[in-house]
């Protein structure tokens, strides 16, 4: 039975990854300001929560760290895009994954809504912090998810200037992540395990 459960668990993990991003609440029921990646076990804070704050201001705010959040790394962002079914692009507009890009913008929060309804979601991540804790400027990385029209979009990761560390851009949020809090993590594991046990029992009855 253990062998069957292990195989089934691996099959679940190998299922389409973009189905693993779900919306969750942050401070109040129904606010949907958290995007939970059930593959990596990370929660992403909605960009609109930190929109208009510079990386310096975010890192100086004790609230986010007290809630378990840290700045996302390049590997975190790349994996999020992958799990959303999105291929990272260059600065040239591309097509082919417009639905996936739109879905991720809606999950992470649109930081700009253009007059024609097109959405843009932009965020800083991985700012530099010196070993002594000083918030000195260094390369700040940024992401852009942008709908150009009904078929074209940007899904880019770029490196910004050092001055962006202290710049509060009203059209940018900050990509903050944290591990799924323990009660939620237990619930996710239990829900998955319950489903696997049910499948195993049905298979056992069929075999009998």
N, C-alpha and C positions, 0 to 999 in steps of 0.2 A: 504493500500500500504506500509506503514511504517513497518507493521508486516511482510509482504512478503520480503521486502528488508533486514530486520534483519535476517530472517531465511536463505535467500540466502547467506548473508554475512558470517554467521556461517558455512554454508556448504562449502564455499570457504576456510575458515580457517581450516576446518577439512579434506581437501584434502591432498594427499600425500605430506609430508613436504619436501622431498628431491628435489622436483620440484621447490622449492622456492629459491634456490641459483643461482644467476646469476652473470655474469662477468660485470664489469663496468670500466670506465676509471678513472685514478688518476690525472695525470698531463697533458697528451697530448692525443688527440683523438686516439683511437685504442691501447693504451698501455695495457689495460685489467689488471691493477694492483690492482683492487679492487674487492672483492667478496661481493656482497650484499645479505644479508639474508632478504627476504621480509616478513618473519614471525616475527622475532625479531626486525626488523628495524635497524639492525646493519650493518656497513660496515667493512670488514676485509682488512687490508693492506697486500698486497702480501709479503710473507716472504723474497723474494729476495731483496726487498727494504732495509731491515735492516739486511740482511745476513752479518755475520762477525762482527757485532757490539755487544758489551757486553750490558747487561741490564743497567749498570751504564751509558754507553755512550748514550744509547737511552733516558734515563730519563734526562740526562743533556742537551740534544739537544732541544732547544725551538721550532724548526720547527714542530715537530710532535704534541706537545700540542697545538700550534697555529692553526694547522689544525683540531683540535678537537679530536685527537686520545688519547687513554689511553691504559694501559695494560689490556689484557683480564683477567677475573677471571675464576676460575675453572668452575663455573656455565655457563659462556659464552661458554667455549670450549665444555663442555658436551652437551649443547644445539645445538651448531653448528654440532657436530658429529651426534646427533639425527636427526637434520633437513636434514643432508646429507644421512640419512638412514644407519648410521654406529653404531654398538654396540662397546663400548669401551672394549678393551681386556686387559688381563694381559701381562706379558712378554713372554708368550708362543705364538708361531705362530698359527693362526687360518685360517679358510677358510669360504666362504659363502657370502662375501660382497666385492669381489675383484673389481667389476665394480664401486661400490660406493666409495671405497678407492681411486682407480685410478682417478676418477672424481674429488674428493676433493683435491688430490695432484695437479692435473692440475690447479684447481682454485686458491689454496693458493700459489702455486709456489713450484717447486721441488728444494730443497737446495743441493741435491746430485743426479747426474746422473751416475750410474755405467757403466763400459765398455760394459756390455751386454744390456744396455738400461733400466735396472730396476731403478725405481725412489724412492727417499726418501725425505720426507718433515718433517723437525724438527724445533721446535720453542720454545723459552722461553716465559713464561707468569707469571703474578702475582708476580713480584719481590717485596721485602720488602722495604718500604721507611719509615724512622723514622719520628715521628711527627714534629721534628724541620727541616725536609727537608734533613737531611744528608742521603747519600746513603750508609748506613752501610750494610754489608753482612748479609743475612738471607737466609731462604729456598727459592730457586728459583724453580718454577715448569716448566716442559717441556712436550711437546707432541712429539710423533713420529708416522708418517704414513709411513710405509715401505713395499714395494712390494718385497717378498722373491722369488717368482717364479710366474707362471701363475695362481696359486690358493691360495697360502699362503701369509699372510701379518701380520703386526703389526698395531694396532690402539690404542696406549697406552698413558696414562697420568701418569707421575711419578714425584716424588719430587727429585730435585737435591741437590747438596751440596751447602753450603753457599758461597764457593769460586766462584761459577758460576756467582755470581752477577757482578763480574768485569772481567770475562773471555770472551774474544772475540773468539768464536769458528767459524772458517770459514765455517762450515757445518750447522750452526744454524742461523735462523732468529729470529724475535721477533713478537709475536702475538699481534698486536695493533688493537683496534676497535674504532669506533665512531658511533654516531647516524647518520642515513641517513640525509644528508644536506637537509634543508627545501624545496628548489625547487624540488628536487628529491622525497622527501616524499609526497609533494602535487601532483606530477605527478602520483606516484604510487596509491595514494588514488583516484585521479580523474579517472585513467584508470580502476581501480576496480569498482568504482561507476558507470561509464558509462556502463560497461559490465553488472552490476546487473540491472540497469535501463532498458537496452535493453531486458534482460531476462524477467523482470517483465512486460514490454509492450507486449512482444510476448505472455506471459501467459494470459494477460488480453484480447488480441484479440481472443485467442483461446477460452477463456471462453465465450466471447460475441457470 
